[in-house]
Amino acid sequence: MDMERIHSILNNKEKCDVFYDDRPVWIQWVNENIAKVGFIDNFEVKDVFIPDLY
């Protein structure tokens, strides 16, 4: 995924499915090439590289 797509998702009011390592996540914030994501299936939070999101 790229920054343009991340901003499109964050500014969109509709639900968009985002995954990291085959797990659904929600994007909390982004900073250059890192995104802080929360996993939907538990309370885990992780910093990940934006290109690793899909």
C-alpha positions in Angstrom: 0.0 0.0 0.0 1.2 3.6 -0.5 0.7 6.8 1.3 -1.9 8.1 -1.1 -4.1 5.1 -0.5 -3.6 5.3 3.2 -4.8 9.0 3.2 -7.7 8.0 1.0 -8.8 5.3 3.5 -8.4 7.6 6.5 -10.4 10.4 4.9 -13.2 8.0 3.7 -16.3 7.6 5.8 -17.0 4.2 4.4 -15.4 1.0 5.8 -12.3 -0.2 4.0 -10.7 -3.6 4.7 -7.0 -3.3 5.5 -4.8 -6.3 6.3 -1.4 -6.9 7.7 0.0 -10.4 7.7 -3.4 -11.9 6.8 -5.0 -10.2 9.8 -7.6 -7.4 9.6 -6.3 -4.1 11.1 -7.4 -0.5 11.6 -5.0 2.3 11.0 -4.5 4.6 14.0 -1.9 7.0 12.6 0.8 7.2 10.0 4.3 8.8 10.0 6.3 8.8 6.8 6.6 5.0 6.0 5.3 3.6 9.4 1.7 3.1 10.4 0.4 2.2 13.9 -2.3 -0.4 13.5 -4.7 -2.1 15.9 -5.6 -5.6 15.2 -9.4 -6.2 14.9 -9.2 -9.7 16.3 -7.6 -8.7 19.6 -6.2 -5.7 21.5 -2.7 -5.9 20.0 -1.2 -2.7 18.6 1.9 -2.6 16.3 4.0 -0.3 14.2 4.3 -1.7 10.7 5.8 -0.5 7.4 3.1 1.0 5.1 4.1 -1.2 2.1 3.3 -4.3 4.2 -0.4 -3.3 4.5 -2.9 -4.4 1.8 
